[in-house]
Amino acid sequence: MAGRRPRIAVVGGGIGGLATAAALRRQGVETVVHEQTPEPAATGAGVAIGANGHRVLRALGVDGALAESAVAPLRIDFRHWRTGRSMAGLRLLGSYEERFGAPFWHLERAALQRALLRSADGVPVRFGARCTGVDRTRDGVVLRFADGSEAEADAVVGADGIHSAVRGAVFGPDGAVFSGASGYRALVPLERLPHLPELAEPVLWLWLGPGRHVVVYPVAGGRLLNFLAVVPDPAWTVESWVAEGSTADLLAAFEGWHPALTSILAAADRPGRWALYDREPQRVWTRGRVTLLGDAAHAMLPHHGQGANQALEDAAVLAALLAGADPADTDGVPAALRRYELVRRPRTRLIQAGSRQNQSCLQFPDGPRADARNAELASLPDRLAWIHGHDALDDLRDPRDGTAVASG
């Protein structure tokens, strides 16, 4: 029927999928989320939200609910792996928001997913729905699930992660690229570290050393300390958010590092451990009425801290374009999906590449290359301004007068 909004199926109930559902709900677009886990789950410990991602959370109306548990760090502190010496410090609180128009936050991933789920209130979420196939028809899409059920929609958004079933079904098999490193993650109660009074201040620590590095920051209102420890490990190829590592193995990998850091690592009971993969940039994200979003479209290593932020940007742009698509127009929905890909692919491709390059840069051994890197740390805000200062919806506005550009 002419004038109705398209019916959208979102496969995947993580940050990208839930943000897409919440954004589509606010646009009045009928949406259903299909998530393979049997119940809401949030893994991955902490997540950093830059100004570019925060703008999307604000537009979805969830920033207020997250403000109490969010931590806005005072500064970034780059530490030497062995001496603990501060090699550079960059102020964040106040100056970051003044420059980029929104704050930099550290969040517990579970809190972010709960807030997005509440924002998508009214959107049906089918848990335990593992997608096994996607059939494209002339004027729609049929999803098939492991339990034998099917679902029809005008369009499908594959937001189901790096091992996306939607991508595999529509674009065929392709291999993830192993970085040769694995990451240990954990949330440590701050009360376990009373001998580190410097942790009383909310600071983003980056400990840089030969062949490995550690990112440490507080979440959950400062009650928990999140860390990501990246180590070379070509033998560990388990890419799973729920795989467990050994605290003993973690400490062995950082033998000789400063006691302040190793104390934090030792306080983790059961650190998660997962092999770090990304994918080569997709040449095409969209085929007919099916498109990809977040890690399904542009899986990236965590060394820019932009995985969640880019999924949020994807969600905002895609929802805005689908809201203007008329299903009665044969090419209305496909054109909106093509426009979404055209807008988003160049930016995410650059961030993917930068995330790869950062791993080696963060892990130089002591010497001339590390000294040169440290000398450039003061210019980091300028070099990353194109990422953090970006407003995803600006890409949809006509540069001549600032008005929204139609999806077609």
Salt bridges, closest charged atoms under 4 A:
ASP77 OD2 - ARG79 NE 2.86
ASP135 OD2 - ARG144 NE 2.87
ASP147 OD2 - ARG126 NH2 3.87
ASP154 OD2 - ARG4 NH1 2.89
ASP154 OD2 - ARG7 NE 3.47
ASP174 OD1 - ARG167 NE 3.43
ASP174 OD1 - ARG279 NH1 2.80
GLU201 OE1 - ARG75 NH1 3.14
ASP233 OD2 - ARG273 NH2 2.06
GLU239 OE1 - HIS163 NE2 2.99
GLU244 OE2 - ARG270 NH2 2.61
ASP269 OD2 - ARG192 NH2 2.84
ASP278 OD2 - ARG356 NE 2.66
GLU280 OE2 - ARG356 NH2 3.25
GLU313 OE1 - ARG344 NH1 2.71
GLU313 OE1 - ARG347 NE 2.86
ASP314 OD2 - HIS298 NE2 2.59
ASP314 OD1 - ARG344 NE 2.61
ASP331 OD2 - ARG338 NH2 2.81
GLU341 OE2 - ARG345 NE 3.16
ASP366 OD2 - HIS80 NE2 3.14
ASP382 OD1 - ARG99 NH1 2.87
ASP394 OD1 - ARG397 NH1 2.35
ASP395 OD2 - HIS390 NE2 2.94
ASP398 OD2 - ARG400 NH2 2.49
